[in-house]
Amino acid sequence: MDIHICKTCGHLAFNGAPDSCPVCKMPKEHFEKNDNVFVDSKAKSPEADVKHVPSIKVVKTCGLIPEDTCTDVHVRIGEVLHPMTEGHLITFIDCYVNDEFSGRVMLSANSLNPAAAFHVKETSGKVRIVENCNLHGYWMAEVEI
Ligand SMILES: [Fe+2]
């Protein structure tokens, strides 16, 4: 997998380094190639899958936006829920639709569970979810919607 990491905000680009980061707007030079981010996380913590791999539920009928096409992508981090404490937390959940970056949910340990919902305009295609744990790195899952 071709992966570039933004050294400022941790965003992962999968189609080469972009001219500017879609999350923090830093220029291309702030990206560093590292094709092994997911492999490294898994290698460092081989038992950690169950608490880190995004668990994705697709809901075809959106209750919030019934007047337009909307596919709900509900994400929770971990089949066994990941902790959310000051010392160990999920810092963000990024969503990619058909290989394009679509949005980020930033999380803090104060009052949020490690979960997010994305309201996707597409009714078919591929959704990729990437999450970052402050201690255990990057984890990813993909789903066809
Ligand atoms: Fe973790």
Residues whose N, C-alpha, C, O or C-beta is under 5 A from the ligand:
A	BS01	LIG	C133 L135 H136
